[in-house]
Amino acid sequence: MPLTEAGIYAAALRLIDENGVEALTMRKLATTLDANPMSLYHHVPNKDALLRGVARTVGAQFRTVTPEDAPWQERIRLLAADFRTLAHRHPKLMAYSFGQPDFLQPEDPFWTALTATLDAAGVPQPEISETAALVCAVVVGFLAAELNGALPRWANLQPAAAAADEDGPTHAGPDMDRMFRLMLDAIVTGLESRLTADRDGQDAVH
């Protein structure tokens, strides 16, 4: 069966899901595809290009269609929830991607939908990209810490006084879904406050 870029990216994604980005090599990929390693270079010039292609393949799985007549608050929650679902579907790739500065591109479905939602919310046009970047930073930061296990650990850290009390209560693992909702509440409340302040300022001028 002839090699195709789509087939190469799909096979690479399977290897990443199993063993992580660090374990992926062009030679291992060629073995999986039962192909000559040199033949891969006719389709992808190097591992960096391969990873970008895999990332685009995964990004295309983000296909949230949020109702345009829904409140912008609900649309942001839906977008973030679907982004989280995608991150949990391919945690090893996403954990790697979150550390790359070019992880998001203007044509990415998540970025496109987010900027459209912020526009509908009333964010001034010159501030949409900056606001979207901040929202992405918060959501990606949460997901990165969730995927690498840092967030559950932080949530179980006790104040020094409580830690010194041997008879203190035993805490179960944190409810990550609840923490995710709290993070979204903070984003939405912050945006609502900012938009209200902008409107009040405009009313005061007029």
DRENDO-24475 format. One record per atom (N, C-alpha, C): residue number from 1; residue in one letter; chain; atom name; x, y, z. Coordinates in Angstrom, 3 decimals, decimal comma. Example, Ala and Ser with C-alpha at 12.3 -4.5 7.8 and 13.67 -1.06 7.14 Angstrom:
<pases>
<1 A A N <13,190 -5,690 7,800>>
<1 A A CA <12,300 -4,500 7,800>>
<1 A A C <13,200 -3,300 7,800>>
<2 S A N <12,850 -2,250 7,080>>
<2 S A CA <13,670 -1,060 7,140>>
<2 S A C <12,900 0,030 7,870>>
</pases>
This chain:
<pases>
<1 M A N <0,849 -1,182 0,000>>
<1 M A CA <0,000 0,000 0,000>>
<1 M A C <0,890 1,239 0,000>>
<2 P A N <0,679 2,196 -0,907>>
<2 P A CA <1,575 3,352 -1,008>>
<2 P A C <1,490 4,252 0,221>>
<3 L A N <2,623 4,877 0,529>>
<3 L A CA <2,659 5,809 1,648>>
<3 L A C <1,925 7,094 1,293>>
<4 T A N <1,236 7,643 2,260>>
<4 T A CA <0,604 8,953 2,112>>
<4 T A C <0,894 9,760 3,369>>
<5 E A N <0,826 11,074 3,253>>
<5 E A CA <1,045 11,903 4,433>>
<5 E A C <0,039 11,572 5,519>>
<6 A A N <-1,220 11,412 5,146>>
<6 A A CA <-2,251 11,106 6,130>>
<6 A A C <-1,949 9,801 6,858>>
<7 G A N <-1,523 8,787 6,103>>
<7 G A CA <-1,199 7,506 6,721>>
<7 G A C <0,014 7,603 7,635>>
<8 I A N <1,004 8,386 7,218>>
<8 I A CA <2,203 8,576 8,040>>
<8 I A C <1,844 9,266 9,349>>
<9 Y A N <1,033 10,328 9,273>>
<9 Y A CA <0,655 11,069 10,482>>
<9 Y A C <-0,179 10,196 11,414>>
<10 A A N <-1,067 9,392 10,847>>
<10 A A CA <-1,914 8,525 11,669>>
<10 A A C <-1,070 7,483 12,403>>
<11 A A N <-0,086 6,901 11,702>>
<11 A A CA <0,780 5,907 12,332>>
<11 A A C <1,647 6,550 13,401>>
<12 A A N <2,161 7,750 13,116>>
<12 A A CA <2,980 8,457 14,099>>
<12 A A C <2,164 8,777 15,341>>
<13 L A N <0,909 9,152 15,153>>
<13 L A CA <0,056 9,470 16,300>>
<13 L A C <-0,166 8,238 17,171>>
<14 R A N <-0,349 7,098 16,541>>
<14 R A CA <-0,522 5,867 17,322>>
<14 R A C <0,716 5,570 18,158>>
<15 L A N <1,895 5,766 17,575>>
<15 L A CA <3,137 5,530 18,312>>
<15 L A C <3,283 6,517 19,464>>
<16 I A N <2,915 7,775 19,223>>
<16 I A CA <3,004 8,787 20,278>>
<16 I A C <2,036 8,463 21,405>>
<17 D A N <0,817 8,070 21,051>>
<17 D A CA <-0,170 7,719 22,077>>
<17 D A C <0,331 6,571 22,947>>
<18 E A N <1,085 5,659 22,345>>
<18 E A CA <1,572 4,495 23,089>>
<18 E A C <2,802 4,812 23,925>>
<19 N A N <3,764 5,543 23,350>>
<19 N A CA <5,075 5,665 23,996>>
<19 N A C <5,564 7,096 24,210>>
<20 G A N <4,845 8,088 23,698>>
<20 G A CA <5,266 9,468 23,884>>
<20 G A C <6,079 9,987 22,709>>
<21 V A N <6,188 11,312 22,657>>
<21 V A CA <6,892 11,974 21,555>>
<21 V A C <8,371 11,613 21,542>>
<22 E A N <8,973 11,524 22,713>>
<22 E A CA <10,418 11,285 22,782>>
<22 E A C <10,801 9,940 22,171>>
<23 A A N <9,898 8,973 22,247>>
<23 A A CA <10,205 7,632 21,739>>
<23 A A C <9,988 7,501 20,238>>
<24 L A N <9,382 8,513 19,638>>
<24 L A CA <9,111 8,438 18,204>>
<24 L A C <10,373 8,737 17,395>>
<25 T A N <10,704 7,846 16,477>>
<25 T A CA <11,805 8,083 15,539>>
<25 T A C <11,317 7,728 14,145>>
<26 M A N <11,993 8,280 13,159>>
<26 M A CA <11,627 7,974 11,778>>
<26 M A C <11,814 6,486 11,491>>
<27 R A N <12,835 5,879 12,109>>
<27 R A CA <13,087 4,452 11,880>>
<27 R A C <11,962 3,600 12,460>>
<28 K A N <11,523 3,935 13,682>>
<28 K A CA <10,415 3,180 14,293>>
<28 K A C <9,136 3,358 13,479>>
<29 L A N <8,939 4,560 13,000>>
<29 L A CA <7,751 4,823 12,200>>
<29 L A C <7,783 4,013 10,904>>
<30 A A N <8,949 3,956 10,284>>
<30 A A CA <9,076 3,186 9,048>>
<30 A A C <8,802 1,705 9,300>>
<31 T A N <9,288 1,187 10,426>>
<31 T A CA <9,045 -0,211 10,772>>
<31 T A C <7,547 -0,465 10,936>>
<32 T A N <6,862 0,452 11,597>>
<32 T A CA <5,415 0,320 11,795>>
<32 T A C <4,676 0,308 10,469>>
<33 L A N <5,162 1,107 9,545>>
<33 L A CA <4,515 1,213 8,235>>
<33 L A C <5,036 0,168 7,243>>
<34 D A N <6,014 -0,635 7,701>>
<34 D A CA <6,639 -1,640 6,826>>
<34 D A C <7,182 -0,962 5,571>>
<35 A A N <7,939 0,114 5,811>>
<35 A A CA <8,471 0,906 4,701>>
<35 A A C <9,958 1,153 4,918>>
<36 N A N <10,635 1,524 3,856>>
<36 N A CA <12,034 1,924 3,948>>
<36 N A C <12,102 3,289 4,632>>
<37 P A N <12,933 3,448 5,670>>
<37 P A CA <12,996 4,741 6,356>>
<37 P A C <13,238 5,916 5,412>>
<38 M A N <14,051 5,712 4,382>>
<38 M A CA <14,341 6,815 3,476>>
<38 M A C <13,102 7,247 2,685>>
<39 S A N <12,166 6,312 2,485>>
<39 S A CA <10,971 6,664 1,718>>
<39 S A C <10,082 7,651 2,469>>
<40 L A N <10,202 7,682 3,796>>
<40 L A CA <9,401 8,632 4,577>>
<40 L A C <9,783 10,070 4,262>>
<41 Y A N <11,060 10,270 3,956>>
<41 Y A CA <11,553 11,631 3,729>>
<41 Y A C <11,036 12,233 2,423>>
<42 H A N <10,410 11,427 1,592>>
<42 H A CA <9,758 11,981 0,401>>
<42 H A C <8,466 12,705 0,777>>
<43 H A N <7,960 12,412 1,987>>
<43 H A CA <6,693 12,992 2,442>>
<43 H A C <6,888 13,985 3,585>>
<44 V A N <7,816 13,676 4,490>>
<44 V A CA <8,108 14,576 5,619>>
<44 V A C <9,622 14,713 5,737>>
<45 P A N <10,151 15,941 5,739>>
<45 P A CA <11,599 16,109 5,687>>
<45 P A C <12,329 15,754 6,975>>
<46 N A N <11,638 15,843 8,118>>
<46 N A CA <12,301 15,575 9,397>>
<46 N A C <11,247 15,359 10,483>>
<47 K A N <11,710 15,079 11,695>>
<47 K A CA <10,792 14,785 12,792>>
<47 K A C <9,968 16,014 13,166>>
<48 D A N <10,559 17,196 13,112>>
<48 D A CA <9,801 18,408 13,453>>
<48 D A C <8,606 18,584 12,514>>
<49 A A N <8,852 18,388 11,231>>
<49 A A CA <7,759 18,494 10,265>>
<49 A A C <6,719 17,403 10,504>>
<50 L A N <7,199 16,220 10,887>>
<50 L A CA <6,289 15,114 11,191>>
<50 L A C <5,375 15,492 12,361>>
<51 L A N <5,955 16,051 13,408>>
<51 L A CA <5,163 16,416 14,588>>
<51 L A C <4,172 17,531 14,271>>
<52 R A N <4,577 18,473 13,420>>
<52 R A CA <3,626 19,526 13,027>>
<52 R A C <2,445 18,926 12,267>>
<53 G A N <2,738 17,950 11,409>>
<53 G A CA <1,668 17,299 10,672>>
<53 G A C <0,741 16,510 11,584>>
<54 V A N <1,319 15,833 12,574>>
<54 V A CA <0,504 15,086 13,531>>
<54 V A C <-0,370 16,055 14,335>>
<55 A A N <0,220 17,177 14,732>>
<55 A A CA <-0,540 18,169 15,499>>
<55 A A C <-1,709 18,708 14,675>>
<56 R A N <-1,482 18,952 13,384>>
<56 R A CA <-2,579 19,416 12,522>>
<56 R A C <-3,666 18,351 12,402>>
<57 T A N <-3,235 17,091 12,337>>
<57 T A CA <-4,195 15,990 12,246>>
<57 T A C <-5,083 15,952 13,479>>
<58 V A N <-4,477 16,105 14,640>>
<58 V A CA <-5,249 16,100 15,886>>
<58 V A C <-6,112 17,349 15,981>>
<59 G A N <-5,555 18,496 15,579>>
<59 G A CA <-6,331 19,731 15,625>>
<59 G A C <-7,586 19,654 14,782>>
<60 A A N <-7,522 18,905 13,694>>
<60 A A CA <-8,689 18,772 12,821>>
<60 A A C <-9,802 17,985 13,495>>
<61 Q A N <-9,480 17,263 14,580>>
<61 Q A CA <-10,507 16,524 15,305>>
<61 Q A C <-11,379 17,449 16,152>>
<62 F A N <-10,916 18,693 16,331>>
<62 F A CA <-11,692 19,658 17,106>>
<62 F A C <-12,763 20,240 16,189>>
<63 R A N <-13,970 19,772 16,365>>
<63 R A CA <-15,037 20,166 15,445>>
<63 R A C <-16,264 20,658 16,192>>
<64 T A N <-16,058 21,344 17,300>>
<64 T A CA <-17,184 21,874 18,051>>
<64 T A C <-17,989 22,846 17,196>>
<65 V A N <-19,259 22,650 17,188>>
<65 V A CA <-20,157 23,599 16,538>>
<65 V A C <-21,041 24,177 17,635>>
<66 T A N <-20,727 25,381 18,066>>
<66 T A CA <-21,497 26,008 19,132>>
<66 T A C <-22,591 26,860 18,524>>
<67 P A N <-23,800 26,798 19,059>>
<67 P A CA <-24,890 27,592 18,507>>
<67 P A C <-24,595 29,085 18,604>>
<68 E A N <-24,668 29,765 17,467>>
<68 E A CA <-24,304 31,179 17,445>>
<68 E A C <-25,259 32,039 18,255>>
<69 D A N <-26,467 31,523 18,510>>
<69 D A CA <-27,408 32,303 19,301>>
<69 D A C <-27,286 32,005 20,794>>
<70 A A N <-26,372 31,092 21,171>>
<70 A A CA <-26,159 30,799 22,584>>
<70 A A C <-25,362 31,932 23,227>>
<71 P A N <-25,544 32,157 24,528>>
<71 P A CA <-24,749 33,177 25,210>>
<71 P A C <-23,259 32,902 25,042>>
<72 W A N <-22,478 33,970 24,928>>
<72 W A CA <-21,045 33,775 24,712>>
<72 W A C <-20,412 33,005 25,858>>
<73 Q A N <-20,952 33,153 27,054>>
<73 Q A CA <-20,409 32,422 28,205>>
<73 Q A C <-20,508 30,913 27,986>>
<74 E A N <-21,668 30,481 27,474>>
<74 E A CA <-21,857 29,055 27,205>>
<74 E A C <-20,948 28,588 26,089>>
<75 R A N <-20,758 29,417 25,087>>
<75 R A CA <-19,909 29,040 23,960>>
<75 R A C <-18,460 28,851 24,408>>
<76 I A N <-17,980 29,727 25,275>>
<76 I A CA <-16,608 29,585 25,778>>
<76 I A C <-16,464 28,294 26,581>>
<77 R A N <-17,462 27,994 27,409>>
<77 R A CA <-17,400 26,763 28,205>>
<77 R A C <-17,382 25,520 27,299>>
<78 L A N <-18,196 25,540 26,248>>
<78 L A CA <-18,236 24,404 25,329>>
<78 L A C <-16,903 24,231 24,596>>
<79 L A N <-16,339 25,344 24,150>>
<79 L A CA <-15,059 25,283 23,445>>
<79 L A C <-13,971 24,713 24,348>>
<80 A A N <-13,907 25,211 25,566>>
<80 A A CA <-12,874 24,748 26,495>>
<80 A A C <-13,075 23,283 26,861>>
<81 A A N <-14,328 22,884 27,054>>
<81 A A CA <-14,607 21,492 27,419>>
<81 A A C <-14,208 20,543 26,291>>
<82 D A N <-14,478 20,919 25,048>>
<82 D A CA <-14,099 20,067 23,924>>
<82 D A C <-12,587 20,036 23,725>>
<83 F A N <-11,926 21,151 24,011>>
<83 F A CA <-10,473 21,199 23,944>>
<83 F A C <-9,884 20,247 24,980>>
<84 R A N <-10,489 20,229 26,169>>
<84 R A CA <-10,020 19,326 27,221>>
<84 R A C <-10,237 17,872 26,819>>
<85 T A N <-11,380 17,578 26,206>>
<85 T A CA <-11,652 16,216 25,739>>
<85 T A C <-10,586 15,764 24,743>>
<86 L A N <-10,219 16,662 23,836>>
<86 L A CA <-9,190 16,347 22,845>>
<86 L A C <-7,842 16,110 23,520>>
<87 A A N <-7,531 16,928 24,532>>
<87 A A CA <-6,264 16,767 25,256>>
<87 A A C <-6,196 15,416 25,953>>
<88 H A N <-7,313 14,968 26,503>>
<88 H A CA <-7,333 13,672 27,190>>
<88 H A C <-7,334 12,513 26,205>>
<89 R A N <-7,758 12,768 24,976>>
<89 R A CA <-7,752 11,720 23,958>>
<89 R A C <-6,325 11,418 23,511>>
<90 H A N <-5,480 12,439 23,462>>
<90 H A CA <-4,079 12,281 23,041>>
<90 H A C <-3,163 13,017 24,039>>
<91 P A N <-3,125 12,557 25,278>>
<91 P A CA <-2,423 13,318 26,329>>
<91 P A C <-0,928 13,491 26,097>>
<92 K A N <-0,263 12,479 25,542>>
<92 K A CA <1,187 12,583 25,377>>
<92 K A C <1,554 13,589 24,299>>
<93 L A N <0,798 13,584 23,210>>
<93 L A CA <1,054 14,567 22,164>>
<93 L A C <0,718 15,966 22,653>>
<94 M A N <-0,420 16,116 23,321>>
<94 M A CA <-0,850 17,439 23,760>>
<94 M A C <0,080 18,002 24,823>>
<95 A A N <0,555 17,162 25,730>>
<95 A A CA <1,496 17,635 26,748>>
<95 A A C <2,762 18,183 26,090>>
<96 Y A N <3,213 17,519 25,027>>
<96 Y A CA <4,371 18,015 24,279>>
<96 Y A C <4,019 19,311 23,557>>
<97 S A N <2,879 19,332 22,885>>
<97 S A CA <2,496 20,485 22,074>>
<97 S A C <2,318 21,738 22,912>>
<98 F A N <1,813 21,584 24,140>>
<98 F A CA <1,581 22,742 24,986>>
<98 F A C <2,876 23,507 25,273>>
<99 G A N <4,004 22,832 25,145>>
<99 G A CA <5,285 23,486 25,395>>
<99 G A C <5,887 24,143 24,172>>
<100 Q A N <5,184 24,077 23,036>>
<100 Q A CA <5,707 24,657 21,803>>
<100 Q A C <5,077 26,030 21,556>>
<101 P A N <5,888 27,070 21,320>>
<101 P A CA <5,324 28,414 21,143>>
<101 P A C <4,426 28,558 19,928>>
<102 D A N <4,604 27,690 18,918>>
<102 D A CA <3,766 27,777 17,720>>
<102 D A C <2,619 26,769 17,759>>
<103 F A N <2,247 26,346 18,958>>
<103 F A CA <1,207 25,338 19,117>>
<103 F A C <-0,094 25,771 18,455>>
<104 L A N <-0,507 27,026 18,669>>
<104 L A CA <-1,731 27,535 18,057>>
<104 L A C <-1,404 28,353 16,817>>
<105 Q A N <-2,212 28,162 15,786>>
<105 Q A CA <-2,062 28,903 14,545>>
<105 Q A C <-3,380 29,615 14,237>>
<106 P A N <-3,337 30,691 13,428>>
<106 P A CA <-4,561 31,460 13,163>>
<106 P A C <-5,702 30,631 12,585>>
<107 E A N <-5,355 29,579 11,816>>
<107 E A CA <-6,403 28,789 11,168>>
<107 E A C <-6,909 27,633 12,028>>
<108 D A N <-6,344 27,438 13,224>>
<108 D A CA <-6,793 26,343 14,077>>
<108 D A C <-8,260 26,509 14,455>>
<109 P A N <-9,042 25,424 14,413>>
<109 P A CA <-10,472 25,524 14,721>>
<109 P A C <-10,756 26,135 16,090>>
<110 F A N <-9,956 25,770 17,096>>
<110 F A CA <-10,201 26,307 18,440>>
<110 F A C <-9,995 27,821 18,458>>
<111 W A N <-8,890 28,276 17,867>>
<111 W A CA <-8,598 29,713 17,855>>
<111 W A C <-9,657 30,473 17,056>>
<112 T A N <-10,050 29,930 15,927>>
<112 T A CA <-11,058 30,580 15,093>>
<112 T A C <-12,380 30,726 15,844>>
<113 A A N <-12,803 29,643 16,491>>
<113 A A CA <-14,066 29,680 17,231>>
<113 A A C <-13,977 30,601 18,444>>
<114 L A N <-12,839 30,597 19,121>>
<114 L A CA <-12,683 31,436 20,307>>
<114 L A C <-12,718 32,914 19,952>>
<115 T A N <-11,989 33,307 18,922>>
<115 T A CA <-11,972 34,720 18,546>>
<115 T A C <-13,355 35,174 18,069>>
<116 A A N <-14,080 34,308 17,372>>
<116 A A CA <-15,439 34,646 16,938>>
<116 A A C <-16,354 34,827 18,147>>
<117 T A N <-16,173 33,986 19,154>>
<117 T A CA <-16,994 34,087 20,369>>
<117 T A C <-16,696 35,378 21,126>>
<118 L A N <-15,439 35,744 21,219>>
<118 L A CA <-15,078 36,982 21,913>>
<118 L A C <-15,607 38,196 21,159>>
<119 D A N <-15,602 38,118 19,845>>
<119 D A CA <-16,175 39,188 19,040>>
<119 D A C <-17,670 39,322 19,336>>
<120 A A N <-18,367 38,180 19,406>>
<120 A A CA <-19,796 38,193 19,712>>
<120 A A C <-20,069 38,702 21,125>>
<121 A A N <-19,104 38,482 22,031>>
<121 A A CA <-19,279 38,940 23,412>>
<121 A A C <-19,169 40,453 23,538>>
<122 G A N <-18,565 41,082 22,544>>
<122 G A CA <-18,413 42,530 22,589>>
<122 G A C <-17,017 43,005 22,919>>
<123 V A N <-16,036 42,087 22,885>>
<123 V A CA <-14,650 42,507 23,102>>
<123 V A C <-14,246 43,422 21,944>>
<124 P A N <-13,679 44,599 22,230>>
<124 P A CA <-13,268 45,504 21,142>>
<124 P A C <-12,348 44,797 20,159>>
<125 Q A N <-12,546 45,047 18,884>>
<125 Q A CA <-11,796 44,362 17,836>>
<125 Q A C <-10,284 44,389 18,046>>
<126 P A N <-9,680 45,539 18,412>>
<126 P A CA <-8,222 45,541 18,578>>
<126 P A C <-7,728 44,672 19,739>>
<127 E A N <-8,646 44,279 20,629>>
<127 E A CA <-8,241 43,527 21,818>>
<127 E A C <-8,588 42,040 21,729>>
<128 I A N <-9,203 41,614 20,631>>
<128 I A CA <-9,665 40,227 20,554>>
<128 I A C <-8,500 39,241 20,602>>
<129 S A N <-7,464 39,475 19,813>>
<129 S A CA <-6,336 38,525 19,787>>
<129 S A C <-5,650 38,449 21,143>>
<130 E A N <-5,460 39,592 21,775>>
<130 E A CA <-4,808 39,609 23,086>>
<130 E A C <-5,661 38,877 24,119>>
<131 T A N <-6,970 39,132 24,096>>
<131 T A CA <-7,864 38,466 25,044>>
<131 T A C <-7,905 36,970 24,792>>
<132 A A N <-7,977 36,567 23,526>>
<132 A A CA <-7,979 35,141 23,182>>
<132 A A C <-6,681 34,476 23,640>>
<133 A A N <-5,568 35,181 23,485>>
<133 A A CA <-4,278 34,622 23,924>>
<133 A A C <-4,273 34,378 25,426>>
<134 L A N <-4,855 35,306 26,183>>
<134 L A CA <-4,904 35,139 27,638>>
<134 L A C <-5,808 33,973 28,027>>
<135 V A N <-6,954 33,857 27,354>>
<135 V A CA <-7,846 32,731 27,629>>
<135 V A C <-7,132 31,412 27,326>>
<136 C A N <-6,451 31,358 26,185>>
<136 C A CA <-5,710 30,146 25,819>>
<136 C A C <-4,631 29,826 26,850>>
<137 A A N <-3,939 30,847 27,324>>
<137 A A CA <-2,864 30,624 28,298>>
<137 A A C <-3,410 29,990 29,573>>
<138 V A N <-4,570 30,463 30,013>>
<138 V A CA <-5,167 29,913 31,236>>
<138 V A C <-5,633 28,474 31,009>>
<139 V A N <-6,355 28,238 29,913>>
<139 V A CA <-6,879 26,900 29,641>>
<139 V A C <-5,741 25,903 29,405>>
<140 V A N <-4,767 26,300 28,586>>
<140 V A CA <-3,639 25,410 28,300>>
<140 V A C <-2,821 25,150 29,562>>
<141 G A N <-2,640 26,182 30,390>>
<141 G A CA <-1,916 25,996 31,642>>
<141 G A C <-2,603 24,985 32,541>>
<142 F A N <-3,929 25,081 32,627>>
<142 F A CA <-4,687 24,114 33,427>>
<142 F A C <-4,489 22,706 32,869>>
<143 L A N <-4,668 22,549 31,559>>
<143 L A CA <-4,588 21,223 30,950>>
<143 L A C <-3,183 20,631 31,071>>
<144 A A N <-2,167 21,469 30,884>>
<144 A A CA <-0,790 20,969 31,001>>
<144 A A C <-0,535 20,453 32,413>>
<145 A A N <-0,980 21,217 33,420>>
<145 A A CA <-0,767 20,806 34,811>>
<145 A A C <-1,620 19,588 35,168>>
<146 E A N <-2,784 19,479 34,538>>
<146 E A CA <-3,624 18,299 34,769>>
<146 E A C <-2,990 17,058 34,155>>
<147 L A N <-2,513 17,171 32,927>>
<147 L A CA <-1,959 16,013 32,233>>
<147 L A C <-0,664 15,516 32,858>>
<148 N A N <0,169 16,439 33,350>>
<148 N A CA <1,446 15,980 33,926>>
<148 N A C <1,348 15,629 35,410>>
<149 G A N <0,142 15,757 35,968>>
<149 G A CA <-0,066 15,357 37,356>>
<149 G A C <0,228 16,426 38,384>>
<150 A A N <0,699 17,592 37,945>>
<150 A A CA <1,039 18,641 38,898>>
<150 A A C <-0,200 19,201 39,599>>
<151 L A N <-1,272 19,413 38,835>>
<151 L A CA <-2,452 20,045 39,412>>
<151 L A C <-3,077 19,207 40,528>>
<152 P A N <-3,272 17,895 40,350>>
<152 P A CA <-3,797 17,100 41,470>>
<152 P A C <-2,892 17,162 42,698>>
<153 R A N <-1,586 17,191 42,456>>
<153 R A CA <-0,658 17,252 43,596>>
<153 R A C <-0,778 18,592 44,311>>
<154 W A N <-0,806 19,678 43,530>>
<154 W A CA <-0,934 20,998 44,153>>
<154 W A C <-2,225 21,097 44,959>>
<155 A A N <-3,299 20,517 44,416>>
<155 A A CA <-4,597 20,611 45,089>>
<155 A A C <-4,613 19,866 46,413>>
<156 N A N <-3,666 18,946 46,610>>
<156 N A CA <-3,592 18,194 47,863>>
<156 N A C <-2,567 18,757 48,833>>
<157 L A N <-1,849 19,813 48,424>>
<157 L A CA <-0,900 20,427 49,348>>
<157 L A C <-1,662 21,106 50,479>>
<158 Q A N <-1,211 20,885 51,680>>
<158 Q A CA <-1,871 21,466 52,846>>
<158 Q A C <-1,033 22,615 53,416>>
<159 P A N <-1,683 23,597 54,044>>
<159 P A CA <-0,916 24,640 54,734>>
<159 P A C <0,006 24,006 55,765>>
<160 A A N <1,098 24,697 56,073>>
<160 A A CA <2,103 24,135 56,975>>
<160 A A C <1,497 23,700 58,300>>
<161 A A N <0,593 24,512 58,835>>
<161 A A CA <-0,006 24,181 60,133>>
<161 A A C <-0,819 22,906 60,041>>
<162 A A N <-1,559 22,752 58,935>>
<162 A A CA <-2,374 21,550 58,770>>
<162 A A C <-1,501 20,328 58,541>>
<163 A A N <-0,408 20,522 57,805>>
<163 A A CA <0,493 19,399 57,529>>
<163 A A C <1,154 18,896 58,804>>
<164 A A N <1,379 19,810 59,758>>
<164 A A CA <2,033 19,427 61,011>>
<164 A A C <1,076 18,709 61,951>>
<165 D A N <-0,217 18,820 61,706>>
<165 D A CA <-1,230 18,186 62,549>>
<165 D A C <-1,445 16,755 62,081>>
<166 E A N <-0,883 15,807 62,805>>
<166 E A CA <-0,954 14,416 62,383>>
<166 E A C <-2,370 13,886 62,411>>
<167 D A N <-3,245 14,523 63,197>>
<167 D A CA <-4,618 14,059 63,294>>
<167 D A C <-5,541 14,800 62,336>>
<168 G A N <-4,951 15,547 61,403>>
<168 G A CA <-5,749 16,318 60,462>>
<168 G A C <-6,518 15,406 59,529>>
<169 P A N <-7,500 15,952 58,817>>
<169 P A CA <-8,323 15,132 57,942>>
<169 P A C <-7,541 14,600 56,754>>
<170 T A N <-7,960 13,455 56,286>>
<170 T A CA <-7,360 12,864 55,100>>
<170 T A C <-8,156 13,313 53,881>>
<171 H A N <-7,478 13,891 52,914>>
<171 H A CA <-8,155 14,434 51,754>>
<171 H A C <-8,107 13,434 50,601>>
<172 A A N <-9,257 13,220 49,995>>
<172 A A CA <-9,301 12,376 48,806>>
<172 A A C <-8,728 13,144 47,637>>
<173 G A N <-8,527 12,456 46,521>>
<173 G A CA <-8,022 13,131 45,340>>
<173 G A C <-8,970 14,220 44,888>>
<174 P A N <-8,434 15,285 44,310>>
<174 P A CA <-9,284 16,406 43,901>>
<174 P A C <-10,214 16,030 42,757>>
<175 D A N <-11,352 16,685 42,707>>
<175 D A CA <-12,316 16,505 41,623>>
<175 D A C <-11,870 17,396 40,473>>
<176 M A N <-11,230 16,811 39,462>>
<176 M A CA <-10,666 17,613 38,389>>
<176 M A C <-11,744 18,268 37,533>>
<177 D A N <-12,881 17,595 37,389>>
<177 D A CA <-13,973 18,214 36,634>>
<177 D A C <-14,455 19,477 37,342>>
<178 R A N <-14,568 19,406 38,650>>
<178 R A CA <-14,988 20,577 39,418>>
<178 R A C <-13,960 21,693 39,311>>
<179 M A N <-12,689 21,354 39,371>>
<179 M A CA <-11,644 22,360 39,252>>
<179 M A C <-11,658 23,005 37,868>>
<180 F A N <-11,949 22,199 36,851>>
<180 F A CA <-12,045 22,734 35,494>>
<180 F A C <-13,179 23,747 35,410>>
<181 R A N <-14,310 23,420 36,021>>
<181 R A CA <-15,437 24,358 36,016>>
<181 R A C <-15,086 25,634 36,773>>
<182 L A N <-14,370 25,512 37,870>>
<182 L A CA <-13,956 26,690 38,621>>
<182 L A C <-13,043 27,585 37,786>>
<183 M A N <-12,145 26,968 37,034>>
<183 M A CA <-11,254 27,729 36,157>>
<183 M A C <-12,053 28,482 35,098>>
<184 L A N <-13,051 27,816 34,518>>
<184 L A CA <-13,889 28,472 33,515>>
<184 L A C <-14,723 29,588 34,144>>
<185 D A N <-15,189 29,367 35,368>>
<185 D A CA <-15,927 30,418 36,066>>
<185 D A C <-15,061 31,672 36,203>>
<186 A A N <-13,799 31,465 36,527>>
<186 A A CA <-12,893 32,603 36,699>>
<186 A A C <-12,704 33,349 35,386>>
<187 I A N <-12,553 32,616 34,286>>
<187 I A CA <-12,405 33,246 32,972>>
<187 I A C <-13,653 34,045 32,614>>
<188 V A N <-14,812 33,415 32,726>>
<188 V A CA <-16,063 34,054 32,333>>
<188 V A C <-16,355 35,265 33,218>>
<189 T A N <-16,178 35,108 34,529>>
<189 T A CA <-16,438 36,229 35,443>>
<189 T A C <-15,499 37,392 35,155>>
<190 G A N <-14,241 37,080 34,868>>
<190 G A CA <-13,287 38,133 34,552>>
<190 G A C <-13,656 38,889 33,286>>
<191 L A N <-14,069 38,148 32,262>>
<191 L A CA <-14,471 38,783 31,008>>
<191 L A C <-15,740 39,612 31,197>>
<192 E A N <-16,703 39,079 31,948>>
<192 E A CA <-17,930 39,832 32,220>>
<192 E A C <-17,613 41,142 32,930>>
<193 S A N <-16,733 41,079 33,913>>
<193 S A CA <-16,353 42,286 34,650>>
<193 S A C <-15,672 43,301 33,747>>
<194 R A N <-14,784 42,807 32,885>>
<194 R A CA <-14,069 43,701 31,973>>
<194 R A C <-15,032 44,360 30,986>>
<195 L A N <-15,944 43,592 30,426>>
<195 L A CA <-16,889 44,136 29,446>>
<195 L A C <-17,843 45,132 30,098>>
<196 T A N <-18,257 44,845 31,331>>
<196 T A CA <-19,133 45,774 32,052>>
<196 T A C <-18,410 47,083 32,329>>
<197 A A N <-17,142 46,991 32,737>>
<197 A A CA <-16,356 48,204 33,004>>
<197 A A C <-16,177 49,028 31,736>>
<198 D A N <-15,956 48,343 30,604>>
<198 D A CA <-15,801 49,067 29,332>>
<198 D A C <-17,087 49,803 28,967>>
<199 R A N <-18,225 49,116 29,131>>
<199 R A CA <-19,499 49,738 28,803>>
<199 R A C <-19,786 50,918 29,729>>
<200 D A N <-19,497 50,756 31,037>>
<200 D A CA <-19,721 51,841 31,973>>
<200 D A C <-18,861 53,043 31,646>>
<201 G A N <-17,624 52,760 31,214>>
<201 G A CA <-16,724 53,853 30,835>>
<201 G A C <-17,230 54,598 29,621>>
<202 Q A N <-17,746 53,854 28,649>>
<202 Q A CA <-18,285 54,500 27,454>>
<202 Q A C <-19,521 55,325 27,789>>
<203 D A N <-20,384 54,804 28,689>>
<203 D A CA <-21,573 55,540 29,084>>
<203 D A C <-21,205 56,835 29,809>>
<204 A A N <-20,136 56,778 30,613>>
<204 A A CA <-19,715 57,955 31,366>>
<204 A A C <-19,213 59,034 30,413>>
<205 V A N <-18,546 58,625 29,339>>
<205 V A CA <-18,037 59,589 28,374>>
<205 V A C <-19,185 60,303 27,660>>
<206 H A N <-20,233 59,517 27,369>>
<206 H A CA <-21,346 60,083 26,643>>
<206 H A C <-22,367 60,698 27,596>>
</pases>
